[in-house]
Amino acid sequence: MPAHFFFDLDNTLTRSKSHIAPEHAAILKRLTEQADVVVVSGHPQGDIRTHLEDVSGYYILAQNGNYAEDRSGAVLWERKLNTAQLEAIHVFIAKARARLAITVRDENDIVDDRGCEVAYSLIGHHEQIETKEAFDPDHSIRLRLLRDMRDDVQELEGANVEVRTGGTTVLDFFARGKNKGYNIAEFIKHMDWEKEDCVYIGDALFPGGNDETVIGVIPTKSVKDYRETYEYLSSILR
């Protein structure tokens, strides 16, 4: 069994923006007693704790790893976006919204400035979970949007901003190059862990997915959803 487990959150440990199920919390608790657990997500650190409130003893790489905490809650690093980056992100989001012309229930639930990243949900961060899961399950709507807006994506890159799909309905914006793969590599270096002793488990390891950047950094395991994650963990726990 690997010594160090890295997990995506949405659809890997929990449903989108949902609390961990009690039966799954019990499995994850067992894992924290037998190995290191690191949660890597676009969510802010507070959301991760809330969604995993029945579990403790894990490391946090929040906001795609641009905010890092050890198991005691001590902050290891925090890479905040600057004013120019934020301006470029909001210009891009305005163009994307005009292109998509999607009617949303709550205009104040679309953009979430988390400090180290900005998360733009195409239909709303707190839209009904069934609606969110049905909206773009294969990320194709968001990936097509990024292809159609390739010139605007290049402008973002010029402002030192990277954009990736995230969660179920989100585009994540963060400092260029500071993606999950980069931050996991930095974390492993900080912890003095061996790459071959690690594994990353996620549901978006496909081309263009927000877990893709981890490929080649440490061994990876793709899962269809959070149910498959816990089936796998149950099969390997001692």
C-alpha positions, 0 to 999 in steps of 0.5 A, spaced: 500 500 500 502 507 498 505 511 504 502 517 502 495 518 498 493 524 495 486 525 493 481 530 489 475 532 493 469 533 489 466 527 486 473 523 489 471 523 496 465 527 496 459 529 491 460 536 489 460 541 495 457 536 499 459 533 506 462 526 506 457 520 507 458 517 514 460 510 511 465 514 507 468 518 513 469 511 517 473 508 511 477 515 510 479 515 518 482 508 517 486 510 512 489 516 516 491 511 521 495 507 516 498 512 511 498 520 510 492 523 506 493 529 502 486 533 500 488 537 493 482 541 491 480 548 488 476 549 494 478 554 499 481 550 506 475 552 510 470 548 505 475 542 505 474 542 513 467 543 512 466 537 507 470 532 511 468 535 518 468 528 521 475 526 519 481 529 521 489 528 521 490 530 513 494 535 510 490 540 505 493 543 498 487 548 497 485 552 491 489 547 487 495 547 492 496 554 492 494 554 499 498 549 503 497 546 511 500 541 515 496 536 519 496 541 525 493 547 521 500 550 520 500 554 513 506 552 509 505 557 503 499 561 500 500 564 493 495 570 493 493 573 486 495 580 484 491 585 482 493 585 475 491 577 475 484 578 478 483 584 473 485 579 467 480 574 470 474 578 471 475 580 464 475 573 461 469 571 465 465 577 463 466 575 456 465 567 457 458 569 460 456 573 454 458 568 450 454 562 454 448 567 455 446 562 461 440 564 465 442 563 473 438 563 479 443 567 483 448 572 480 452 573 486 453 565 486 457 565 480 464 568 481 468 566 488 474 570 489 478 565 494 485 569 494 489 564 491 484 562 485 478 565 482 472 559 481 467 561 476 461 556 476 457 556 469 451 555 473 452 557 480 456 554 485 450 552 490 445 550 484 442 544 486 447 538 486 443 534 481 442 540 476 450 541 477 452 533 476 447 533 469 450 540 467 457 538 464 459 531 467 464 530 461 467 537 462 466 538 454 462 544 455 467 547 459 473 545 454 469 547 448 468 554 451 476 554 452 477 552 445 473 557 442 476 562 447 483 560 445 485 568 444 482 570 450 486 564 454 492 566 451 491 573 454 490 570 460 497 567 460 500 573 458 497 576 465 500 570 468 494 566 469 492 559 468 485 556 467 483 549 468 476 546 469 474 544 476 469 540 480 462 539 476 461 546 473 467 550 475 473 554 471 479 555 476 483 561 475 490 561 478 497 563 477 500 560 471 504 554 472 501 553 479 497 547 478 495 541 482 501 537 479 506 543 480 504 544 487 504 536 489 511 536 487 513 542 491 509 539 497 513 532 496 519 536 496 517 540 502 515 533 506 522 529 503 517 524 501 519 519 495 514 520 489 514 512 488 511 512 495 505 516 493 499 515 489 494 521 486 486 519 486 482 523 482 476 523 477 479 528 472 485 525 470 483 525 462 486 530 457 484 537 459 481 535 466 483 539 472 487 532 475 491 531 468 497 536 471 499 530 476 500 525 471 508 524 471 509 527 477 507 521 482 503 515 480 495 516 479 489 512 479 483 514 475 476 513 479 469 514 475 466 517 482 467 517 489 463 511 490 469 507 486 474 511 491 471 508 497 471 501 493 478 501 492 480 504 499 476 498 502 480 493 498 486 495 500 486 497 507 488 493 512 
